[in-house]
Amino acid sequence: MTASKPRRSPKPQKRQRDADRTRRLILDAAMAEFAAHGYAGARIAAIAARAGVNQQLISYYFDGKEGLYQAMSEGWGRRQSELVAPGTPLPEQLRRYVLEVLSGREGMRLLAWSGLEYDGPDSDPDHASRARRLGGAVEQIERLRTSGELPAWVDPECLTVMVMAAAMAPVTLPHVIEGLAGADPESPEFVKRYADQLAQLIDHLNPASRGR
């Protein structure tokens, strides 16, 4: 009888690749689940089933539901920063954010859900990290105001909220878009039309652009 060969442990590189793949599967599944049901309605068991992994791996890699939500939200924040290079004019930034609807609506749905469920900072697992990310947008608008590229009356914090809400409209107000414009809010034609209009509107705030 031939003795069986001892099983070899996977090489460190393979273990790392497997871990990275598992994390990615979990994060993708979490984005779909949280975008569909919000933080309160999402279920860890459902995320594990979507990812095709053991539920315990979510605790192992992310320390549970809140840690998973924060990791997923940070990933969406990194994606937002990848959309625009430093120095990109504000109107073009907004145009690109709106166009992101065509390739990934989940991040915007996630943000909308977090607003609907909001009951104060203590109930918001992404409160601190979101505030840090958005602080950069406020600072940029303040610099544009100081340099004269935006009117002195502009309130940087209020304008940040306004442009965020406007950029998310194809996701958060699809019923209004269909009712007013008779257009499919998910269609490339409408999304591009809307993105261009929003960019032109914000560009019009720049005193130097009004004579063009």
N, C-alpha and C positions, 0 to 999 in steps of 0.2 A: 504494500500500500504506500503510495507516494505521499509524503508529508506536504501539507499545504504551505504555500509561501506566506510569510507574515505580511500583513497589510502595511503599506507605507503611509505615513501621514502626508497630507498634501503639502506641497512646498509653500513657503511663506507667500510668494508672489501669487500663487493660485488662491490661497486662503483670502488674501487681500482683494483679489478680483471678485471672488464669490461674495465677500462681505459688501463690497461696493455695489455689486449687482443687486444684492438683497435690499440694501438701503434704498437704491433707486426704485426698485419695484414697490417698496413700501411707500416712498414719498409720492410716486405717481398715483398709487391707489388712494392715498390720503387726500391728495389734491382733488381727485374726482369725488370722493365721499364727502369731504368738507364743503366743496363747492355745491354739491347737490342738497345737503341737509344742514349746513351750518355746523358750528362747533358743538352746540348742545345736542343736535339731532344725530350727529355722526356716531358710529359705533365701531369700536376697535375690532370686534369680530368681523364686521363687514369689510373693514379695510384689509384685514388679514386674508379674507376670502378673495377679495379683488386681486390682491398681490400674489395669491397662491403660496402663502408662507404660514408657518406656525404663529399663532397669536403671541406667544411668549417672546418671539423675536422683536416685536415692537417695543416691548419693555426693555429688552436687552440693548437694542440700538438707540432708543430714543427716550427711555425712562418714562414711558406711558403716553397718554393722550395729549397732555399739555406740551410735553417736550416735542412730540411729533408735530403738533400744530406750529410751534415756534420754528422748528427746523424747516418746515414746508413754507412758512411765511417768509423766512429769511431767504429761501431760494427764490421766491417770487420777487423779493426786493432786489436780489442780485440780477435777476432777469430785467427788471426795470432799468437798472443802471447800465446794462449792456445795450439797451435800445439807443442810447444817445451818448456820443462821445463828449468829453468836457469841451465847453465852448459852443455847443450846439445852440442856436437861437431858440428862445422860448417857444415861438409859434411852431417851429419844426419839431421840437420835443413833443408838444401836444399832438401834432399830426401823427407822429409815430406811435404814441401811446394809444390813440384811437385805432390805428391800423392793427395794433396788436390783437384787437378783437377777432380778427380774421384767423389768427393762428392759435390763440389761447384765451378763451373767455373765462377759464376757471379762476384765475387770479382776481379778476374783477368781481366775479360772483362771490368769491371768498371775502373780499373787502365789504361788499354789500351786506352779506350775511352778518359779518361782525358788527356792522352798524345797527342792523335790525335787532340783534340780540343784546346790544350794549346796555348795561345796567350799572355803569360806573367802572372806574379803573380796576377795582378788585376782581371784577367778573370778566375782565378782558385779558386773555393770556398773552396777547401780542402788544399790549399797551405801550410798554417802554420802548421796545425795538421799533415799533411803527413811528412813535414820536421822534426817535432819533433820525430815522430815514427821512421823514417829512421835514425835519428841521433844516436839512440841506436845501430843499426846495424853497423854503421861506427865506433862507439866507441869499439864495440866488436872486429872488425877486427884490429883496432889499438892495442888493448891489445894482440891479438894473434901475431901480428908482433913484439911487444915489448918483448914478452916472448920467441920469437924464433920459435914459431909454424907456422909462415908464414915468407917467405923471407923478407929481409929488403927493397927490391925494390918494394914491393907491395904498391900501393896507395889505402888506405882504401876506399875513396870515389869512385874511379873508379871501384874497385872490387865489391863494393855494387851494383853499376849500372849493372855491367856485370852479376852477379849472379841473380839479379832480372830479367833481360831480358832473361837469360837462363831458369830460372824456369818457366817463363810464355810462353815459346815457344809452348807447346801443345795447348795453347789457341790462341796465336797471329800468329802462323805460321802453321796452319793445312794443308794448301795447299802445303807448302814446305815438310812437313813430309810425306804426301801421295805421293808426286812426287819422293822423294828420297828413302824413306823406303818402299813404297808400303803398308803402314800400316794405319789403322784407328787411327788418333791421339787421339780419345776419348776412345779407347779400353784399358781395364786394362792391357793387355799384353804389349802394347807399352808404356803406361805411367810408369809402373813399370820398364821396361827396361831402359827407358830414365832417370828416377829418380836415378837408380843405377849408370848409367854411369856418370851423373853429380856429384853425391856424390864422386865417385872414382876420378874424375878429380880434384875436389877441394881438396880431401885428398892428392893427389899427390903433392900439393904445400907445404905440411908439410915436412920439411927435414927428420924428423924421420920416415916418412912412406915409403920413397923411397927404403929402404932395405927389405921391407916386401914382 
